[in-house]
Amino acid sequence: MRRTLLLLLVLLAGGAWLIAGAGDGLRREHVTAAGVPLDVVHPAAGGRRPGVVVAHGFSGSARLMAPFGDTLAARGYPVVLLDLAGHGANTHPLPDQTASTENSTEALQADLAAAVAYLRSMPDVDPARIALVGHSMGAGAVTRYSAAHPDVTATVAISLPSAVAASAERPARLLTVVGGLEFPGFREAATTVAAQRADRAVRVIPGVEHITVLYAPATHRETVAWLDQTFGGPLDSAAIPFPGRRLAGAALLGLAFLIGFHPLVARIGVARPATPRGTLRTRVTVTVVATVAAAVGAVTARLLPTTLLPLAIAGYVTVYAAVTGTILLLYDTRRARADNEAATSARGGNEAAGHDGIPDEAARNDGALDKAAGHDGALDETARHGGALDEAAGHGGVLDEAAGHGGVLDEAAGHGGVLDEAGGDDRSAGAGLGRGRLLLVLPYAAIAIAVPVHLGLTHALPVGDRWWLLLIIWAAFALFAYAAERVTGGDPIALLAVAAVFVVVLAAAAVTGLTHGFVVLVLFPLIGLLLWQTLWSFLLNRRSAPTWLTALTGALVVTWPLAVTLPLVG
């Protein structure tokens, strides 16, 4: 325990040091101009200088682009980073779900105009020398703005999604940057636009994709070099800071919270004896059932009016998770009923034989007596092969939920050892998780995901409608997590299989047009969150946590980033 605590302190201190030291020596302020939240970064040196506005992409924020504020300000450029409509701290909704309509284009241009106007009003900015930098959706927005405003001196478009934002006439002095691992459409747009004019150029950053291109040192070097060339040389000779410093700090903080969960549940829970995990046959069956459930969920979510939820893409994903979870739960209920009927029939046969203790057929096959007729609460043949306790046989130690006979595991226990919270297990009331203490894991989960993300990655504090939207999305994913726990019995291998099916089917839905293609770009973060959820599920199951608590805790880790990063729409 002491070594674990020491490790946690080192991780927390290291993460805090990395984040706090990012952009050291630069002056920062947060302001709001024309309703648009702005993060402003001033270089250490004074005097009027060229200024830069930095715009994030879809589902991003000013905080996500903070490394560009560090880089540009360190090289002498005053920087304004904005939260576009529906993103970050900006509670004004984006007009549509995909930022692809004329109304959304106008909203983004209006926000950029507010940011540019504020930049030009700053005392350390030369208003005649302005540059714009944008990523993805923001790249399209700054390219359009520069094309409509020839007084913008230079533009850098990173991961430009479409070539229609530019023409052969405008804008001038445009650099397009694209990751070497991005989808072909991004490289095609970058090269097409760059080839239209002699004063444009394209840079391909090797080894990075749509998100990691933001943290690649080469991206920052190319951006600074383009602006320095445009404005007549470097304004400051300072070295470019490491763009991934905040991200590394967030990773250390997240790792500390991830590891710290173990000693937390160790103090408020009781260790459960090892239980047999699901068989290969059970795991394959669960995977097949999960695949069918997810496929039905993906199609159903496309048919329902999911766009009514005022959070882009979240409506589809929420319904997808809820429908998939409902089908899994129905399957688990039907399976338990079939197991009970089979066990009742087997017990009836034993009783008809005269209760003489002769082993029944299932007991002979497994080499053990079937003691169901003796009312001693042992596993029947179905429980040994499928992992379920016979609820109907509960004449003396087997959980009869209606009668309240506590002290045993529910039918899911054979699959992975998850307690049936409704059963009143005496370990939960006494030596197990206390009614008050067990709820500590929920605020811990919220802090564990929100603090590292907000401090080191992107805006992660719910604002405006995001609070009630968070509850809706959380409920849907909690249903899915609860169903996954029940159908797998908490078996971590089976849970990983269900999570893999969930991701693969969601990706297929995006590729086939059932939902927004943006989903494909965030699959890797989603996979990481689901792995996090599975690990905590394993720890909670080992400490006698009720299934509902395991589901709520894991679901919160997954849904918080969705609720705070996807754009508000209206």
For each residue, the residues with C-beta under 8 A, 3 or more apart:
1: 4 5 263
2: 5 6
3: 6 7
4: 1 7 8 259 262 263
5: 1 2 8 9 263
6: 2 3 9 10
7: 3 4 10 11 259
8: 4 5 11 12 256 259 260
9: 5 6 12 13
10: 6 7 13 14
11: 7 8 14 15 252 253 255 256 259
12: 8 9 15 16 252 253 256
13: 9 10 16 17
14: 10 11 17 18 249 252
15: 11 12 18 19 249 250 251 252 253 256 452 456
16: 12 13 19 20 249 253
17: 13 14 20 21 249
18: 14 15 21 22 245 246 248 249 252 456
19: 15 16 22 245 246 249 250 253 455 456
20: 16 17
21: 17 18 24 245
22: 18 19 66 67 70 241 245 246 249
23: 26 28 41 66 69 70 73 74 241
24: 21
25: 44
26: 23 41 42 43 44 69 70 73 74
27: 41 42 44
28: 23 39 40 41 42
29: 39 40 42
30: 37 38 39 40
31: 37 38 40 118
32: 35 36 37 38
33: 36 38 114 115 117 118
34: 110 114 117
35: 32 90 92 114
36: 32 33 82 83 84 90 111 114 115
37: 30 31 32 62 82 83 88 89 90
38: 30 31 32 33 62 80 81 82 83 115 118
39: 28 29 30 62 63 66 69 80 81 82
40: 28 29 30 31 78 79 80 81 118 122
41: 23 26 27 28 69 70 72 73 78 79 81
42: 26 27 28 29 73 78 122 124
43: 26 49 73 74 75 76 77 78 124 235 236
44: 25 26 27
45: 49 76 235 236
46: 124
47: 124
48: 123 124 125 126
49: 43 45 76 77 78 124 125 126 129 235
50: 77 125 126 129 130 131 153 227 231 235
51: 77 78 79 80 119 120 122 125 126 127 129 130 131
52: 72 77 78 79 80 119 130 131 132 133 227
53: 79 80 81 82 112 115 116 119 130 131 132 133 142
54: 62 65 68 69 72 79 80 81 82 132 133 134 138
55: 65 82 84 108 112 115 132 133 134 135 138 139 141 142
56: 60 61 62 64 65 81 82 83 84 87 88 134 135 136 137 138
57: 60 64 134 135 136 137 138 139 159
58: 99 136 137 312 518 567
59: 87 312 518 522 565 566 567
60: 56 57 64 65 87 88 135 136 137 138 458 565
61: 56 64 65 83 87 88 89 458 459 565
62: 37 38 39 54 56 65 66 81 82 83 88 89 459
63: 39 66 88 454 457 458 459
64: 56 57 60 61 214 457 458 459
65: 54 55 56 60 61 62 68 69 81 135 138 214
66: 22 23 39 62 63 69 70 81 246
67: 22 70 71 214 215 220 241 243 244 245 246 247
68: 54 65 71 72 79 81 133 214 220 223 243
69: 23 26 39 41 54 65 66 72 73 79 81
70: 22 23 26 41 66 67 73 74 241 243 245
71: 67 68 74 75 220 223 224 240 241 243
72: 41 52 54 68 69 75 77 79 133 223 224 227
73: 23 26 41 42 43 69 70 76 77 78 79
74: 23 26 43 70 71 236 238 239 240 241
75: 43 71 72 224 228 234 235 236 238 240
76: 43 45 49 73 234 235 236 238
77: 43 49 50 51 52 72 73 131 227 235
78: 40 41 42 43 49 51 52 73 119 122 124 125
79: 40 41 51 52 53 54 68 69 72 73
80: 38 39 40 51 52 53 54 115 118 119 122
81: 38 39 40 41 53 54 56 62 65 66 68 69
82: 36 37 38 39 53 54 55 56 62 111 112 114 115
83: 36 37 38 56 61 62 87 88 89 90 459
84: 36 55 56 87 88 90 94 107 108 111 137 138 141
85: 90 92 93 94 95 104 107 108 111 567
86: 90 92 93 94 312 567 568 569
87: 56 59 60 61 83 84 90 94 459 567 568
88: 37 56 60 61 62 63 83 84 458 459
89: 37 61 62 83 459 461 463
90: 35 36 37 83 84 85 86 87 111
91: 463 464 465 568
92: 35 85 86 107 568
93: 85 86 310 567 568 569 570
94: 84 85 86 87 99 104 107 312 567 568 569 570
95: 85 101 103 104 106 107 569 570
96: 99 100 101 103 104 569
97: 307 312 313 516 569
98: 101 104 312 516 518
99: 58 94 96 104 108 137 312 567
100: 96 104
101: 95 96 98 104 105
102: 105 106
103: 95 96 106 107
104: 85 94 95 96 98 99 100 101 107 108
105: 101 102 108 109 141 144
106: 95 102 103 109 110
107: 84 85 92 94 95 103 104 110 111
108: 55 84 85 99 104 105 111 112 137 141
109: 105 106 112 113 141 144 145 148
110: 34 106 107 113 114
111: 36 82 84 85 90 107 108 114 115
112: 53 55 82 108 109 115 116 132 141 142 145
113: 109 110 116 117 145
114: 33 34 35 36 82 110 111 117 118
115: 33 36 38 53 55 80 82 111 112 118 119
116: 53 112 113 119 120 130 132 145 149 152
117: 33 34 113 114 120 121
118: 31 33 38 40 80 114 115 121 122
119: 51 52 53 78 80 115 116 122 125 130
120: 51 116 117 125 127 130
121: 117 118 125 127
122: 40 42 51 78 80 118 119 125
123: 48
124: 42 43 46 47 48 49 78
125: 48 49 50 51 78 119 120 121 122 130
126: 48 49 50 51 129
127: 51 120 121 130
128: 151
129: 49 50 51 126 153 231
130: 50 51 52 53 116 119 120 125 127 151 152 153
131: 50 51 52 53 77 152 153 154 155 156 227 230 231
132: 52 53 54 55 112 116 142 145 146 152 154 155 156
133: 52 53 54 55 68 72 142 155 156 158 223
134: 54 55 56 57 137 138 139 140 141 142 143 155 156 157 158
135: 55 56 57 60 65 138 139 158 159 213 214
136: 56 57 58 60 139 140 158 159 160 161 210
137: 56 57 58 60 84 99 108 134 140 141 161
138: 54 55 56 57 60 65 84 134 135 141 142
139: 55 57 134 135 136 142 143 157 158 159 160 161 165 176
140: 134 136 137 143 144 157 160 161 162 165
141: 55 84 105 108 109 112 134 137 138 144 145
142: 53 55 112 132 133 134 138 139 145 146 155 156 157
143: 134 139 140 146 147 155 157 160 165 166 171 174 193
144: 105 109 140 141 147 148 165
145: 109 112 113 116 132 141 142 148 149 152
146: 132 142 143 149 152 155 170 171 174
147: 143 144 165 166 167 169 170 171
148: 109 144 145 170
149: 116 145 146 152
150: 170 171 172
151: 128 130
152: 116 130 131 132 145 146 149 155 171
153: 50 129 130 131 173 230 231
154: 131 132 173 174 175 226 227 230 231
155: 131 132 133 134 142 143 146 152 171 173 174 175
156: 131 132 133 134 142 174 175 177 223 226 227
157: 134 139 140 142 143 160 165 174 175 176 177 190 193
158: 133 134 135 136 139 176 177 178 213 214 219 223
159: 57 135 136 139 177 178 179 182 186 210 213
160: 136 139 140 143 157 163 165 176 178 186 189 190 193
161: 136 137 139 140 185 186 189
162: 140 165 189
163: 160 166 188 189 192 193
164:
165: 139 140 143 144 147 157 160 162 193
166: 143 147 163 170 171 174 193 196
167: 147 170 196
168: 196 197
169: 147
170: 146 147 148 150 166 167
171: 143 146 147 150 152 155 166 174
172: 150 197 199
173: 153 154 155 199 200 230
174: 143 146 154 155 156 157 166 171 193 194 197 199 200
175: 154 155 156 157 194 200 201 202 203 222 223 226
176: 139 157 158 160 189 190 191 193 194 200 201 202 203
177: 156 157 158 159 190 202 203 204 205 213 219 222 223
178: 158 159 160 182 186 187 189 190 202 203 204 205 213
179: 159 182 186 204 205 208 209 210 212 213 216
180: 204 205 206 207 208
181: 207 208 209
182: 159 178 179 186 187 209 210 213
183: 186 210
184: 187 188
185: 161 188 189
186: 159 160 161 178 179 182 183 189 190 210
187: 178 182 184 190 191 204
188: 163 184 185 191 192
189: 160 161 162 163 176 178 185 186 192 193
190: 157 160 176 177 178 186 187 193 194 202 204
191: 176 187 188 194 195 202
192: 163 188 189 195 196
193: 143 157 160 163 165 166 174 176 189 190 196 200 202
194: 174 175 176 190 191 200 201 202
195: 191 192 200 202
196: 166 167 168 192 193 200
197: 168 172 174 200
198:
199: 172 173 174
200: 173 174 175 176 193 194 195 196 197
201: 175 176 194 226
202: 175 176 177 178 190 191 193 194 195
203: 175 176 177 178 218 222
204: 177 178 179 180 187 190
205: 177 178 179 180 208 213 216 218 219 222
206: 180 218
207: 180 181 216
208: 179 180 181 205 212 213 215 216 219
209: 179 181 182 212 213
210: 136 159 179 182 183 186 213 521
211: 214 521 522 524 525
212: 179 208 209 215 216
213: 135 158 159 177 178 179 182 205 208 209 210 216 219
214: 64 65 67 68 135 158 211 219 243
215: 67 208 212 219 243 244 247
216: 179 205 207 208 212 213 219 220 243
217: 220 221 240 242 243
218: 203 205 206 221 222
219: 158 177 205 208 213 214 215 216 222 223 243
220: 67 68 71 216 217 223 224 240 243
221: 217 218 224 225 240
222: 175 177 203 205 218 219 225 226
223: 68 71 72 133 156 158 175 177 219 220 226 227
224: 71 72 75 220 221 227 228 234 240
225: 221 222 228 229
226: 154 156 175 201 222 223 229 230
227: 50 52 72 77 131 154 156 223 224 230 231
228: 75 224 225 231 232 233 234 235
229: 225 226
230: 131 153 154 173 226 227
231: 50 129 131 153 154 227 228 235
232: 228
233: 228
234: 75 76 224 228 237
235: 43 45 49 50 75 76 77 228 231
236: 43 45 74 75 76
237: 234
238: 74 75 76
239: 74
240: 71 74 75 217 220 221 224 243
241: 22 23 67 70 71 74 245
242: 217 245
243: 67 68 70 71 214 215 216 217 219 220 240
244: 67 215 247 248
245: 18 19 21 22 67 70 241 242 248 249
246: 18 19 22 66 67 249 250 455 456 457
247: 67 215 244 250 251 456 457
248: 18 244 245 251 252 456
249: 14 15 16 17 18 19 22 245 246 252 253 455 456
250: 15 19 246 247 253 254 452 453 455 456 457
251: 15 247 248 254 255 452 456
252: 11 12 14 15 18 248 249 255 256
253: 11 12 15 16 19 249 250 256 257 451 452 455 456
254: 250 251 257 258 448 449 452 453
255: 11 251 252 258 259
256: 8 11 12 15 252 253 259 260
257: 253 254 260 261 444 447 448 449 451 452
258: 254 255 261 448 532 535
259: 4 7 8 11 255 256 262
260: 8 256 257 263 264 448
261: 257 258 264 265 441 444 448 536 539
262: 4 259 265 266 539
263: 1 4 5 260 266 267
264: 260 261 267 268 440 441 444
265: 261 262 268 269 441 539 540 543 545
266: 262 263 269 543
267: 263 264
268: 264 265 433 434 437 438 440 441 543
269: 265 266 432 433 438 540 542 543 544 545
270: 427 431 432 433 543 544
271: 542 543 544
272: 275 417 541 542 543 544
273:
274:
275: 272 409 413 414 416 417
276: 387 414
277: 415 416 491 493
278: 282 283 286 387 415 416 488 489 491 493 494
279: 282 283 385 387
280: 283 284
281: 284 285
282: 278 279 285 286 386 387 415 491 494
283: 278 279 280 286 287 491 493 494 497
284: 280 281 287 288
285: 281 282 288 289
286: 278 282 283 289 290 487 488 494 497 498
287: 283 284 290 291 494 497 498 501
288: 284 285 291 292
289: 285 286 292 293 328 331 487
290: 286 287 293 294 324 328 484 487 497 498 501 502
291: 287 288 294 295 501 505
292: 288 289 295 296 327
293: 289 290 296 297 323 324 327 328 331
294: 290 291 297 298 320 324 501 502 505 506
295: 291 292 298 299 505
296: 292 293 299 300 323 324 327
297: 293 294 300 301 319 320 321 322 323 324 327 505
298: 294 295 301 302 320 505 506 508 509 514 515
299: 295 296 302 303 514
300: 296 297 303 304 319 320 323
301: 297 298 304 306 316 317 319 320 323 509 514 515
302: 298 299 306 316 509 514 515
303: 299 300
304: 300 301 319
305: 308
306: 301 302 309 315 316 318 319
307: 97 315
308: 305 315
309: 306 314 315 318 469 472
310: 93 465 469 568 569 570
311: 314 315 465 466 469 473 563 566 567 568 569
312: 58 59 86 94 97 98 99 516 566 567 568 569
313: 97 316 317 515 516 518 519 566
314: 309 311 317 318 469 473 562 563 566
315: 306 307 308 309 311 318 319
316: 301 302 306 313 319 320 509 514 515 516
317: 301 313 314 320 321 473 506 515 519 562
318: 306 309 314 315 321 322 472 473 476 477
319: 297 300 301 304 306 315 316 322 323 476
320: 294 297 298 300 301 316 317 323 324 506 509 515
321: 297 317 318 324 325 476 477 479 480 502
322: 297 318 319 325 326 475 476 479 480
323: 293 296 297 300 301 319 320 326 327
324: 290 293 294 296 297 320 321 327 328 480 483 502
325: 321 322 328 329 476 479 480 481 482 483 484
326: 322 323 329 330 479 483
327: 292 293 296 297 323 324 330 331 483
328: 289 290 293 324 325 331 332 480 483 484 486 487 498
329: 325 326 332 333 479 482 483 486 487
330: 326 327 333 334
331: 289 293 327 328 334 335 487
332: 328 329 335 336 412 483 486 487
333: 329 330 336 337
334: 330 331 337 338
335: 331 332 338 339 386 388 487
336: 332 333 339 340 388 391 411
337: 333 334 340 341
338: 334 335 341 342
339: 335 336 342 343 382 383 386 388 390 411
340: 336 337 343 344 390 391 392
341: 337 338 344 345
342: 338 339 345 346 382
343: 339 340 346 347 372 380 381 382 383 390 392 393
344: 340 341 347 348 390 392 393
345: 341 342 348 349
346: 342 343 349 350 360 361 362 370 372 380 381
347: 343 344 350 351 372 373 380 390 393
348: 344 345 351 352
349: 345 346 352 353 360
350: 346 347 353 355 358 360 370 372 373
351: 347 348 355 373
352: 348 349
353: 349 350 356 358
354:
355: 350 351 373
356: 353
357: 369 374
358: 350 353
359: 363 364 368 369 370
360: 346 349 350 363 364 370 381
361: 346 364 365 381
362: 346 365 366 370 380 381 382 384
363: 359 360 366 367 368 369 370 381
364: 359 360 361 367
365: 361 362 381
366: 362 363 381 384
367: 363 364
368: 359 363
369: 357 359 363
370: 346 350 359 360 362 363 373 378 380 381
371: 374 376 378
372: 343 346 347 350 375 378 380 390 393
373: 347 350 351 355 370
374: 357 371
375: 372 393 395 396 397
376: 371 396 397
377: 394 396 397 398 408
378: 370 371 372
379: 383 384 389 390 414
380: 343 346 347 362 370 372 383 384 390 393
381: 343 346 360 361 362 363 365 366 370 384 385
382: 339 342 343 362 385 386 388 390
383: 339 343 379 380 386 387 388 389 390 414
384: 362 366 379 380 381 414
385: 279 381 382
386: 282 335 339 382 383 414 415
387: 276 278 279 282 383 412 413 414 415 416 489
388: 335 336 339 382 383 411 412 414 415
389: 379 383 398 399 408 409 410 411 413 414
390: 339 340 343 344 347 372 379 380 382 383 393 394 398
391: 336 340 394 398 399 400 401 410 411
392: 340 343 344
393: 343 344 347 372 375 380 390 398
394: 377 390 391 397 398 399 400 403 405 408
395: 375 398
396: 375 376 377
397: 375 376 377 394 405 407 408
398: 377 389 390 391 393 394 395 405 408
399: 389 391 394 405 406 407 408 409 410 420 423
400: 391 394 403 404 405
401: 391 404 410 420 422 423
402:
403: 394 400
404: 400 401 424
405: 394 397 398 399 400 408
406: 399 423 424 425 426
407: 397 399 423 425 426
408: 377 389 394 397 398 399 405 413 423 425
409: 275 389 399 412 413 414 417 418 419 420 423 425
410: 389 391 399 401 413 418 419 420 422 423
411: 336 339 388 389 391 414 420
412: 332 387 388 409 415 416 418 420 485 486 489 490 547
413: 275 387 389 408 409 410 416 417 418 419 420 489
414: 275 276 379 383 384 386 387 388 389 409 411 489
415: 277 278 282 386 387 388 412 418 487 488 489 490 491 494
416: 275 277 278 387 412 413 485 488 489 490 491 492 494 541
417: 272 275 409 413 489 490 541 542
418: 409 410 412 413 415 485 486 489 490 541 545 546 547 550
419: 409 410 413 423 425 427 428 432 544 545 546 547
420: 399 401 409 410 411 412 413 423 425 546 547
421: 428 546 547 548 549
422: 401 410
423: 399 401 406 407 408 409 410 419 420
424: 404 406 428 429
425: 406 407 408 409 419 420 428 429 432 544
426: 406 407 429 430 431 432
427: 270 419 430 431 432 544
428: 419 421 424 425 432 433 435 438 544 546
429: 424 425 426 432 435
430: 426 427
431: 270 426 427
432: 269 270 419 425 426 427 428 429 543 544
433: 268 269 270 428 437 438 543 544 545 546 549
434: 268 437 438
435: 428 429 438 439
436: 439
437: 268 433 434 440
438: 268 269 428 433 434 435 441 545 546 549
439: 435 436 442 443 549
440: 264 268 437 443 444
441: 261 264 265 268 438 444 445 540 545 549 553
442: 439 445 446 549 552 553 556
443: 439 440 446 447
444: 257 261 264 440 441 447 448
445: 441 442 448 449 536 553 554 556 557
446: 442 443 449 450 556 560
447: 257 443 444 450 451
448: 254 257 258 260 261 444 445 451 452 557
449: 254 257 445 446 452 453 460 556 557 560 561
450: 446 447 453 454 460 461 560 564
451: 253 257 447 448 454 455
452: 15 250 251 253 254 257 448 449 455 456 457
453: 250 254 449 450 456 457 458 460 561 564
454: 63 450 451 457 458 459 460 461
455: 19 246 249 250 253 451 452
456: 15 18 19 246 247 248 249 250 251 253 452 453
457: 63 64 246 247 250 452 453 454 460
458: 60 61 63 64 88 453 454 565
459: 61 62 63 64 83 87 88 89 454 564 565
460: 449 450 453 454 457 560 561 564 565
461: 89 450 454 564
462: 466 467 470 563 564
463: 89 91 466
464: 91 467 568
465: 91 310 311 468 469 568
466: 311 462 463 469 470 563 564 568
467: 462 464 470 471
468: 465 471 472
469: 309 310 311 314 465 466 472 473 563
470: 462 466 467 473 474 559 560 563 564
471: 467 468 474 475
472: 309 318 468 469 475 476
473: 311 314 317 318 469 470 476 477 559 562 563
474: 470 471 477 478 552 555 556 559 560 563
475: 322 471 472 478 479
476: 318 319 321 322 325 472 473 479 480 559
477: 318 321 473 474 480 481 555 558 559
478: 474 475 481 482 551 552 555 556
479: 321 322 325 326 329 475 476 482 483 551
480: 321 322 324 325 328 476 477 483 484 502 555
481: 325 477 478 484 485 533 537 550 551 552 554 555
482: 325 329 478 479 485 486 547 548 551
483: 324 325 326 327 328 329 332 479 480 486 487
484: 290 325 328 480 481 487 488 495 498 499 551
485: 412 416 418 481 482 488 489 490 495 537 547 550 551
486: 328 329 332 412 418 482 483 489 547
487: 286 289 290 328 329 331 332 335 415 483 484 494 498
488: 278 286 415 416 484 485 491 494 495 498
489: 278 387 412 413 414 415 416 417 418 485 486 494
490: 412 415 416 417 418 485 495 537 538 541 547 550
491: 277 278 282 283 415 416 488 494 495
492: 416 495 496 534 537 538
493: 277 278 283 496 497
494: 278 282 283 286 287 415 416 487 488 489 491 497 498
495: 484 485 488 490 491 492 498 499 534 537
496: 492 493 499 500 531 534
497: 283 286 287 290 493 494 500 501
498: 286 287 290 328 484 487 488 494 495 501 502
499: 484 495 496 502 503 530 531 533 534
500: 496 497 503 504
501: 287 290 291 294 497 498 504 505
502: 290 294 321 324 480 498 499 505 506 530
503: 499 500 506 507 523 526 527 530
504: 500 501 507 508
505: 291 294 295 297 298 501 502 508 509
506: 294 298 317 320 502 503 509 510 515 519 523 526
507: 503 504 510 511 519 520 523
508: 298 504 505 511 512
509: 298 301 302 316 320 505 506 512 514 515 519
510: 506 507 513 514 515 516 517 518 519 520
511: 507 508 517 520
512: 508 509
513: 510 517
514: 298 299 301 302 316 509 510
515: 298 301 302 313 316 317 320 506 509 510 519
516: 97 98 312 313 316 510 519
517: 510 511 513 520 521
518: 58 59 98 313 510 521 522
519: 313 317 506 507 509 510 515 516 522 523
520: 507 510 511 517 523
521: 210 211 517 518
522: 59 211 518 519 525 526
523: 503 506 507 519 520 526 527
524: 211 527 528
525: 211 522 528 529 561
526: 503 506 522 523 529 530 558
527: 503 523 524 530 531
528: 524 525 531 532
529: 525 526 532 533 557 558 561
530: 499 502 503 526 527 533 534 558
531: 496 499 527 528 534 535
532: 258 528 529 535 536 554 557 558
533: 481 499 529 530 536 537 554 555 557 558
534: 492 495 496 499 530 531 537 538 554
535: 258 531 532 538 539
536: 261 445 532 533 539 540 550 553 554 557
537: 481 485 490 492 495 533 534 540 541 550 554
538: 490 492 534 535 541 542
539: 261 262 265 535 536 542 543
540: 265 269 441 536 537 543 545 549 550 553
541: 272 416 417 418 490 537 538 545 550
542: 269 271 272 417 538 539
543: 265 266 268 269 270 271 272 432 433 539 540
544: 269 270 271 272 419 425 427 428 432 433
545: 265 269 418 419 433 438 441 540 541 549 550
546: 418 419 420 421 428 433 438 549 550
547: 412 418 419 420 421 482 485 486 490 550 551
548: 421 482 551 552
549: 421 433 438 439 441 442 540 545 546 552 553
550: 418 481 485 490 536 537 540 541 545 546 547 553 554
551: 478 479 481 482 484 485 547 548 554 555
552: 442 474 478 481 548 549 555 556
553: 441 442 445 536 540 549 550 556 557
554: 445 481 532 533 534 536 537 550 551 557 558
555: 474 477 478 480 481 533 551 552 558 559
556: 442 445 446 449 474 478 552 553 559 560
557: 445 448 449 529 532 533 536 553 554 560
558: 477 526 529 530 532 533 554 555 561 562
559: 470 473 474 476 477 555 556 562 563
560: 446 449 450 460 470 474 556 557 563 564
561: 449 453 460 525 529 558 564 565
562: 314 317 473 558 559 565 566
563: 311 314 462 466 469 470 473 474 559 560 566
564: 450 453 459 460 461 462 466 470 560 561
565: 59 60 61 458 459 460 561 562
566: 59 311 312 313 314 562 563
567: 58 59 85 86 87 93 94 99 311 312
568: 86 87 91 92 93 94 310 311 312 464 465 466
569: 86 93 94 95 96 97 310 311 312
570: 93 94 95 310
